[in-house]
């Protein structure tokens, strides 16, 4: 049975959807004021593997991945480049779609954007105002954090450090992994000269980043999810803000399982603009990697562990995948050949190994989506089968069975064929 490490409980739990065989899954998508880097794509790839594995297990997955397109940073970036927000974000979105296809990421058909959920954000704000969780400050609306019982419960925020004086945080986001101990903004009221705003029933303005995900989630999946995914950075403020908003409106648990993936490091350091070490897919493609090489590399470490991206490790990883695919091709090509009949022992060994292709893969994936162990298991089993093949012990029947199992597994991994 599938076991997932739940950030909310800090324990590994057996996965059980809220309702039948349908899984509601939300993935924090990109902020499309700037193109995603390899660290971002790591999140999208393990989330893709999770969706595909749930479908492999027979679940119907209703997944939403969103685009953030109207936050403070997008507006500032557009102004700096002399563009409209829409020109800026649409170009980044197009680039994302192109790169996602390269990575074989299975994107949802409907990808909501902040700009397409403004009405829903307004409806949520009105409900929060009526319930007393939100309040006006001039033309802005803020969420009164301490009104929500259990605020910061995902991060395990120490409320004993909360300041006695009321503090308001007006920006969408703040730099660094820290907590803003105070009330967070939900609605940016219109100010003279604003280039992005909507005329709504609560006045002119725009929804803040802190209400945008709740608006997109409630608009597409409702108020109760099975799985909520994102990067480890989202444990600082963002996901707890989502919980506070959604659960204040609905009175129900937002998500049963919370999954958070770790960073990609470059030479042992976190990617950042200040260190000039941000890596994009094209940087690795220009070094001779294929999309499959990069996907394999990013899946070759379990999602909750950091990946250190170095030239040597990348080269080693490329070699492993190329060797694995070569061996698979050799075995699959035996479909048209009869076995040289090396005896019953050879046939029995092949039968056991064929069963192990599936059992080893599933055992690893059921252990909190351990893609590293899954890839290692497939590689080891294929190598053993290749040894039997080299001695003439793999014929048409075995070859066809091996290919069938590997193709089913590759419906999840997307790197073998």
N, C-alpha and C positions, 0 to 999 in steps of 0.2 A: 504494500500500500504506500502511496505517496506521502512522505513526511516533509514538512516545510518548517524552517526556523522562523518563528513568529516574533518579530521585533517587539510587539506589544507585550508578550508574555515572557520573552527571552527563553523560550523553550521550543523544542522540536515537536510538532504536533501532526497527527494524522489529518490529512486533508479531507474535509467533508463540506461540500457546498451547502449553502443555505437552503437551496431548493432543487431537489432531484439531481439530474445530470447536467444542468445548466450552470455555467460559471460566469459570473460578472466580474470582469477584471479591468482595472484602470491602471494605465501607465503614464507617469508624468512625461509629457512630450517636450520637445525643444522650445526654447524661447527663440523665435525666428528673427530676432534683430541681428543675429550673428550666426554664421554657419556652425553646425555641430563639429566637434573634434573627436578624436579617437576615444577619449574618455566617455563622451556622451554616447557614442555608438556602442561602447561596451554594454551600457545599460539597455539600450534598445535590442541588442543581440541576445542577452540572457533572458530578457522578457519575451523575445520572439521564440527562443527555445522552450520557455515555460508554456507559452500558448500552444506551440506545436506538440509538446509532450502531453498536455492535457487532452488535446484532440486525439493523439495517439492512444490514450487511455479510454477514449470513447466519450469524452465530455463535449458538450456544445458550448463553445466559448464565445461570450459576447464581450468583446474587448474594445475599450476606447483609449486612444492615444490622442492627446490634444496639442494644439499649437497656441502658444502665448504670443500675441502679436500687437498688443497695445499697452505694454507696461512702460514705466518711466524710461527705461534704458532704450527701448525701441524708438521712442519719440526723440530722445536726445541724440541717438545715433543717426536717425533720419535727418535731423536738423544739421548735424555736423557734416553730413555728406551732401546736403542740399537736395534731398529727395523727400517725397511724401513717405509716410509710414508704410503705405500700401505698396509702393514701388520697392521699398527696401525689403519688407517681409515676404512679399510674393516671390521675389528673386531667390531669397534664402529657402523658401518652401520648395520651389522648383528644384533647387540643388539637392535638398534633402530627399525628395522623391527619387531623383536620379541615383543618389548614393545608396538609398535603401534598396533599390532594385539590384544594384551591384552586390550588396551584402545578402541578397535573397531574404530580406525582412518582409514578413507577411503583414502588411499594413491593413488596418481596418478600412472598410469602404468609406465610412463616414468619419472624417477627422474634424471635430469641432474647433473653432477658434474663439479666442476671447472676444473678438469683434462680432461674432455671430451669436453670442449668448448674453448680450447686454440686457435685454428685456428680462431674462431669467435672473440675472444678477440683481436687477432692480427689485424683482419680486422677493428675492431672498432678503434683501436689505429691509424692505417694508415689513416682512415678518419678524425680523430681528428687532426692529424699532418697536413694533407692537408688543413684543414679548419682554422688552426691557434689556435685551442683550446689547443693543446698539444705541447710539445717541448722536445728536448733531453737535458739531463744533464749528460755528460759522456756516460755511456752505459744504463742509466735509462731514462724512459719517464715520464714526469709529466704533470698534467692537470693545466692549468693556470686559476685558479678559477675565477678571476675577469673578464676574457674574456666572461664568461657566464652571460648574463643579468638575474638578479633575483637570483643569487647564494644564497643559504640558505633560499629560500622562504618558504619551508615547516616548518622549525624551526622558521622562522622569525628572522634570524640572523641579528644583528646590524652591518652593514658593516662600520659604522662610527668608529668602534674600530679596523679596519684592519690596520696592521702595515705598515709603509711607506717603510720599507726595505723588499725585497723579501725573503720569508722563504720557505724552501722545507721540506716536511715531507716524509721520506723514508720508514718508517715502514708501514706494512699493517694496523695495528690497534694500538691504544694507550689506556692506561688504564684510567678509569674514565669517567664520563659524562661531557665532556668538548669539546670545539671546537679548532681545530688546525687552527689558522688563518694564512693560507699560501696555497701553492700549494701542491696537493696530488699526490702520485705516482700511475702510471698506469702499468709500466713494470719494473721488476727487471732484469737488465742486468746481464749476467753471470759473476761470479767472481771465480777465481781459488779455487777449492775445493768444489764448490756447488754440493750438492747431487741430487737436483731436478731442472731440466731445460729442455727446448725444443729447438731444432734447427729450427728456423723459418725464414721467409723472412725478418724480421727486426733484425735478429741475435739470438744468444743464450740467453736464459733467461726464465722467467716465468711471467705470468700475476699477477698483484697485486690483493688483495681482492677487491679494489675499481672498477675494471673493470670486475670482474668475474660475478657478478649478471647481469649487463647489457649484457654480452655475453650470459649467459644462458637464459635470458628473450628474447632477440632478436632472438636467435636461435630457440626457441620453441613457443613463442607467438607473436613475432613481436615487434613493437615499441610502440603500443598503447594498454593499458590495461583498463579494467573496474575497477578492485579492486586490490589494493596493500596492503598487510597485514604484520604486524610484531609487535614486542614488542616495548614498549615505549623507550627502550634504543636506538633503531634505529633512533630516531629523532635527536640524536647527530651524526652528520657527515654522517652516512651511507646512509640514504635514500636521503638526499640532494645531495650526491655524485652521486648516481644512476640517479637522475633527471638531474644533470648537464651533465653527460656523454651521456645519452640516448637522451635528447632533443637537445643537441649540434649536434649530428649525424643526427637525423631525422627532427628537426625543428617542431616537434609535441608534444603535451601534453603526458607525459608518462602514467599517470593514472587519471581517472575521480574521483575516490574515494580512500582516504587514511585512513586506519583503524589501530589503535594502541592499543594494550592491555597492561594492567598494571601488576605490579609485584605480585608475591607471597611472602609474608613476613613470617618469622618464629619467633614466639614470638615477633612480632612487628618490627623485623629487616630484612633488605634485605639479601637474601642468598648470602654468599660469602665464599671463601676459607679461608680468614683471620679470620673469625668468627667461622669457623668449623661448620657451620649450614646448609650445603647443604643437601637437602633431595632428595633421589632417589626413584623411584617406589618400589623397593624391600624393602626399609625401612618401607614403609606403609603396604606393603603386609605382612611383618613379624609381624606386630602388629594386624593382623587379618582382615585387609581390603581386599576386592576383587577389581578387576580392575573396576567394575561398581561403587563401593563405591567411589573410587578416582575420576573417571570421574564425578560422580554426585557432589562431593564436589567442584571440580574445575569449574563446570558449574553453581553452585548454587550462584555465584556472577556474575553480569554483567561484561563483559570483560574489560570495561574501568575503573573498580574500583579495588582497591587492595584487595587481599585476605590475611587474617592473619591465618596462619596454626598453630593451637594449638591442643593438645591432646583432650581437652574438646570439642572444636568445631568439630573436626573430629569424635569423638564418637557420638555427637549429630546428625551429618549429617548421619552417618551410620544407626542410629536408625530410622531416618526419611525415608530413602530409603527402609530399610527392612520393615517398617510398610506399606509404600505405595505399595510395591510389594506384600505383604501379602494380602492387601485389593483387589488389582487387581486380584490376584489368586482366592480369594473367589468369586468375581463377575463373573469372566470368567468361573469358575467351575459350575456356575448356568445354563450354556448353555443346559445341559441335563435335566433340571428340569422345570416343569411348574410353573408359578407364582401361589401363593396362592390366587391371585386375591383380593387384599386389597381394590379394588375400583378404580374408575376413577381418583380420586385426586392423588393417588399414581402413577398411570400410567402417568398422565400429568406431574407430577413433574419429573419423570424419563426422559420423552421425552425432557423436557427443559434442564435438566442437561446434557443429551447426546449431545445436540446441543452446550452447553457451553464448553464441552471438547475441541472442535475444535476452537470455537470463542475466548475463553480465551487464548488458546495457541497462536493462530495467532496474536491476539492483542498485546501480550507481545513481540513476536518475531519480529513483524513489527516495534516495538519501539526500534530501534537500537539494535536488537538481545539481548533483555533482557531475558536471559535464567533463571535468578532468578525468575522473575515474571511468566515466562512460567511454571517452575516447581511448583511454589506456586499455580498457577491456577489449574494445573492438580491435585495436591495433594488435594486441597480444594474440587474440583468437585468430585474426586474419593471418598473422605471421605463421602460426602453427598450421593452419590450413594450407598456406602457401608451401610449407615444407612437404606436406603430403602430396600437393599438386606437383611439386618438382620431381618427386619420385614416381609420378605417374598414377597416383592413387585417387585423383579427383577426375571423375568422368562427368558425363552430361547431366545425370540425375542430381549428383551432389552440387555441381556448379549452379544449376538452376535454383536449387533450394537456398544456396548461399546468397545468390544475387537477390532473391525475393526478400530475404530477411534484411540484408544490408540496405536495400532500397526503402524498406519500411522504416528502418532506423534513420536513414538519411532524410526522411520526411521531417525529422526533428533537427538533426545536426546540419544538414544542407552543405556538407563539405566532401562527401565520399564520391559522388558521381558528377 
